[in-house]
């Protein structure tokens, strides 16, 4: 959820259809009530939104994942212009991936984080930055052996962000906290 004022909040997620396909869901708060806002759901077997960041009532970015074959996920980024949500092209790792968190400090500076890899495979961390024109992958460290995921991100400026997630440590046979700090340039 992201709020720019007491009367302008946006929440994102998904709902499941009768045929068990996820569809994106966005709801908007106007200070009095929540209402559903139509959004694209590009994957024919599922689309979900996991994070949103708004810099103004008419400027929000939401992130998630979509799937067209059930196993391979693709990053999903959608943008709100005050009138409608639209899909924004985003890079996808060759192994697939999804985004779970996003932080925007302006309409021209956002960072999104998540994972690369299939639903059933080994995950690596994934970060993508927005420069006002396009999204691009930002290199991230990948400690541990498997299941490295970034779940959320917060940016203090257009060039400095901190992301949090977890990774699996075989040595400790446990999931460990993962914190990464970086810049939009890597």
Beta strands, then each sheet from edge to edge (+ up, - down):
strand 1: 2-5
strand 2: 8-16
strand 3: 22-29
strand 4: 34-37
strand 5: 46-56
strand 6: 59-67
strand 7: 73-80
strand 8: 85-88
strand 9: 97-106
strand 10: 109-116
strand 11: 124-130
strand 12: 135-138
strand 13: 146-155
strand 14: 161-169
strand 15: 174-182
sheet 1: 1+ 2- 3+ 4-
sheet 2: 5+ 6- 7+ 8-
sheet 3: 9+ 10- 11+ 12-
sheet 4: 13+ 14- 15+
end
